C-alpha cells in the first residue's frame, strides 16, 4: 500500500498511471510491476508484509532477510 502524506505521487503501471494526492492511498497486488514517480518532492509511506522479499523475488547482495523493524 502506498499512502501519500505530502505532495503528489504517480504510480506508473505497464498500461496506466495512478495519480495520488495528499491523504490518498492505493493497494497494488505484489505481482504487479510498478514504478513510483514524484515530479516534485513528496512524502509517502509504503506498507508491505514483513515476508516481502527485497528487491522482488530475485536473490542478490541487496536482498534483505525478512525481519520485524
TORKOL-4160 file (C-alpha; in steps of 0.2 Angstrom, whole numbers, padded with zeros to 4 digits, m for minus):
69
<pt num="1" X="0000" Y="0000" Z="0000"/>
<pt num="2" X="0006" Y="0017" Z="m0004"/>
<pt num="3" X="0000" Y="0032" Z="0007"/>
<pt num="4" X="0004" Y="0049" Z="0001"/>
<pt num="5" X="0007" Y="0061" Z="0016"/>
<pt num="6" X="0013" Y="0076" Z="0007"/>
<pt num="7" X="0014" Y="0081" Z="m0011"/>
<pt num="8" X="0009" Y="0070" Z="m0026"/>
<pt num="9" X="0014" Y="0053" Z="m0032"/>
<pt num="10" X="0012" Y="0044" Z="m0048"/>
<pt num="11" X="0012" Y="0025" Z="m0049"/>
<pt num="12" X="0017" Y="0020" Z="m0066"/>
<pt num="13" X="0010" Y="0003" Z="m0071"/>
<pt num="14" X="0013" Y="m0006" Z="m0088"/>
<pt num="15" X="m0003" Y="0001" Z="m0096"/>
<pt num="16" X="m0009" Y="0016" Z="m0085"/>
<pt num="17" X="m0004" Y="0028" Z="m0072"/>
<pt num="18" X="m0012" Y="0030" Z="m0055"/>
<pt num="19" X="m0011" Y="0048" Z="m0048"/>
<pt num="20" X="m0011" Y="0050" Z="m0029"/>
<pt num="21" X="m0013" Y="0067" Z="m0020"/>
<pt num="22" X="m0011" Y="0070" Z="m0001"/>
<pt num="23" X="m0020" Y="0058" Z="0010"/>
<pt num="24" X="m0024" Y="0046" Z="m0004"/>
<pt num="25" X="m0019" Y="0028" Z="m0004"/>
<pt num="26" X="m0018" Y="0013" Z="m0016"/>
<pt num="27" X="m0016" Y="m0005" Z="m0014"/>
<pt num="28" X="m0007" Y="m0014" Z="m0028"/>
<pt num="29" X="m0005" Y="m0033" Z="m0029"/>
<pt num="30" X="0013" Y="m0039" Z="m0026"/>
<pt num="31" X="0014" Y="m0047" Z="m0043"/>
<pt num="32" X="0011" Y="m0031" Z="m0052"/>
<pt num="33" X="0026" Y="m0021" Z="m0059"/>
<pt num="34" X="0026" Y="m0003" Z="m0055"/>
<pt num="35" X="0037" Y="0012" Z="m0054"/>
<pt num="36" X="0033" Y="0026" Z="m0041"/>
<pt num="37" X="0037" Y="0043" Z="m0048"/>
<pt num="38" X="0036" Y="0060" Z="m0039"/>
<pt num="39" X="0038" Y="0075" Z="m0051"/>
<pt num="40" X="0042" Y="0087" Z="m0036"/>
<pt num="41" X="0046" Y="0082" Z="m0018"/>
<pt num="42" X="0034" Y="0070" Z="m0010"/>
<pt num="43" X="0032" Y="0061" Z="0006"/>
<pt num="44" X="0024" Y="0044" Z="0005"/>
<pt num="45" X="0023" Y="0028" Z="0016"/>
<pt num="46" X="0025" Y="0011" Z="0009"/>
<pt num="47" X="0017" Y="m0003" Z="0019"/>
<pt num="48" X="0020" Y="m0021" Z="0014"/>
<pt num="49" X="0020" Y="m0038" Z="0023"/>
<pt num="50" X="0036" Y="m0042" Z="0033"/>
<pt num="51" X="0038" Y="m0058" Z="0021"/>
<pt num="52" X="0040" Y="m0047" Z="0006"/>
<pt num="53" X="0057" Y="m0050" Z="m0002"/>
<pt num="54" X="0068" Y="m0035" Z="m0007"/>
<pt num="55" X="0071" Y="m0032" Z="m0021"/>
<pt num="56" X="0056" Y="m0043" Z="m0028"/>
<pt num="57" X="0059" Y="m0061" Z="m0030"/>
<pt num="58" X="0077" Y="m0060" Z="m0035"/>
<pt num="59" X="0091" Y="m0065" Z="m0023"/>
<pt num="60" X="0106" Y="m0054" Z="m0024"/>
<pt num="61" X="0118" Y="m0045" Z="m0012"/>
<pt num="62" X="0104" Y="m0032" Z="m0009"/>
<pt num="63" X="0092" Y="m0045" Z="m0003"/>
<pt num="64" X="0087" Y="m0042" Z="0015"/>
<pt num="65" X="0080" Y="m0057" Z="0025"/>
<pt num="66" X="0063" Y="m0053" Z="0032"/>
<pt num="67" X="0063" Y="m0046" Z="0050"/>
<pt num="68" X="0052" Y="m0035" Z="0060"/>
<pt num="69" X="0058" Y="m0017" Z="0062"/>
